[in-house]
Amino acid sequence: MKNFLQNLLIFFSLCLCGLIAFQWVRETDLRKRLQELTDVVHVKSEAVMNLEANVRRDHDEIQHLDSERKRLDQTVKSNSTEIATLSRSLDRATNDLKTAEQNVVRFKEAYERTSENLTNANSTIVEQNSKMKKMAEDANGIVSKYKDLYAKYDELVDKWNKQQTDLAKAATNAPPTKK
């Protein structure tokens, strides 16, 4: 019986060793699987962090581009307003120029008529003297008005040219400076 017990003890020892070896192999496999899952979680965690960083960077870029778009929209609006103002000024100046040209034509016609009247009024010396004095006064008035108008026209042209030069120097697509 002693031999049987020893053999039984050896058998159980071998079974226990086999069980331990089996658990050890199984535990090694489980640790490998756990390490693989940990690696996968780590890789996915890095990917999530990278994507979140990209989202933040893209969000900042979107905000920057949106503010730039708003600034450019304001510049376009101010430029449109300025263009409309300049167009109205140009229309007014063009109308003033046309009016001045029409006045010049009228003054010229009036001067021609005056000249014709002088030739027709040559019939008598008395009438000629009185009419010539009156015509000379009218002609002097018209000429002085014409000279004044011409001087104003030259001044207007000089102002217009200066304004266009100043506007050309000041015209940029940059936004107005903040004060």
WOHUDA-V785501 format. One line per field, one symbol per residue. psi: psi as a letter, one per 30 degrees, with the letter a starting at -180 (. if undefined). burial: # if it has 9 or more other C-alpha atoms within 8 Angstrom, else .. A space follows every 10 residues. Layout:
# WOHUDA-V785501
psi->???
burial->???
This chain:
# WOHUDA-V785501
psi->feeeeeeeee eeeeeeeeee eeeeeeeeee eeeeeeeeee eeeeeeeeee eeeeeeeeee eeeeeeeeee eeeeeeeeee eeeeeeeeee eeeeeeeeee eeeeeeeeee eeeeeeeeef ggekeeeeee eeeeeeeeee eeeeeeeeee eeeeeeeeee eeeeeeeeef jlgklkkk.
burial->.......... .......... .......... .......... .......... .......... .......... ##..#..... .......... ......#..# ...#..#... #..#...#.. ##....##.. ##..#...#. .#...#..#. ..#....... .......... .........
